[in-house]
């Protein structure tokens, strides 16, 4: 009897508890807050895991590139040991990697379908919030493949050497940045010929080397009319004759001012500079200044017009993997003269395909080629062969940029504006896409930007 009473008492209290509103709310909230915390915390834990995976991938890519130097000659055991050591030197779990543990890396070399080294890596990232619901770690992994013998890189560096580059430390920064970039590209190459680089310093003109004075791709018409000696009655309006060594441009030639006998100078006195391709007074209707049509002696407008430009820059250097010679080339660059980005671009493009001043190594059908032009300039266009109005020069350059991109060449443009010049719509449009246009406001950014571009180019070998 007593037991029945106690049972009825427990039943009544249970029913009363079930009907109590305040207690239910507290219990429901307590139960609901657990998955809520887990959900919010999961986002944080997964964010940490994602950040770790990014560092893992970067370290793996760098390791793969380093291993490609030795992979073909190393034993499997050596390759694995070097992969472990090189990777851990890049990826340090204790340095803001959210305590990653159980870091592993494996390396395999293959000569099937082209030589390659394949790396795989994984790491456990401890969780903070997900551990509430029993998940104590997130495992992240990635892979990286470096192939060689199947891909090659050709890069044309079109570099502004105009007078304004002497300001705000720009030419010094450009030299340093370019040499760093050359080192990156050299390190990306496994064998000679994997990476070729040309260097095209430009001002109003480009120097194609005075040693080419006997080349058939040069048009001497303007140069002969402006560099010579006037003799005889009223020579040059001076009464007794005179010697001339002026730039040609679109002004009245020195020869036309000579009322006596005109004798052009020997072509071996030419300083190496050439102007835009085209007709003397205007661009040719075929727009040879915007294309890489091959020079043809039967079509004068396809030839490069010689000019004795007083601010002739360092001579351009065609595709090469002579890294020491390229460093010497960069060290000799000196700022002077006006700006004509278009001729730099045209000759940079020509250096990739060959023709005129340049001999490009033949492409092997067994390889895939990535062709790149990097244009760096600190100013707006001020003068070309025919124009001194920026909009006219920009119109020619727009055509050149469009033609370059249509050919499949990747075009980077870098604008250095230390004087507050606004972003150039022309340079933005010229770039292959928005990620390949850079607007810099200090000379020091040239170094970091070239480093970024160099990293991107090196990774053209990396198939993630």
Secondary structure as UniProt FT lines:
FT   HELIX           2..19
FT   HELIX           21..67
FT   TURN            68..73
FT   HELIX           76..90
FT   TURN            93..96
FT   TURN            98..99
FT   STRAND          101..110
FT   TURN            112..113
FT   STRAND          115..126
FT   HELIX           130..133
FT   STRAND          137..148
FT   STRAND          151..160
FT   HELIX           163..169
FT   HELIX           170..188
FT   TURN            192..193
FT   STRAND          195..202
FT   STRAND          206..207
FT   HELIX           210..212
FT   TURN            213..214
FT   TURN            216..217
FT   STRAND          218..219
FT   HELIX           221..226
FT   STRAND          227..231
FT   TURN            233..234
FT   HELIX           235..237
FT   STRAND          242..245
FT   TURN            249..250
FT   HELIX           254..257
FT   STRAND          261..264
FT   HELIX           267..269
FT   STRAND          273..274
FT   TURN            285..286
FT   HELIX           288..290
FT   TURN            297..298
FT   HELIX           300..302
FT   STRAND          304..306
FT   TURN            310..311
FT   STRAND          317..320
FT   HELIX           323..331
FT   HELIX           341..353
FT   TURN            356..357
FT   TURN            365..366
FT   STRAND          368..377
FT   HELIX           390..406
FT   TURN            407..408
FT   STRAND          410..416
FT   TURN            418..419
FT   HELIX           425..430
FT   HELIX           434..436
FT   STRAND          437..440
FT   HELIX           444..458
FT   HELIX           459..461
FT   STRAND          462..463
//
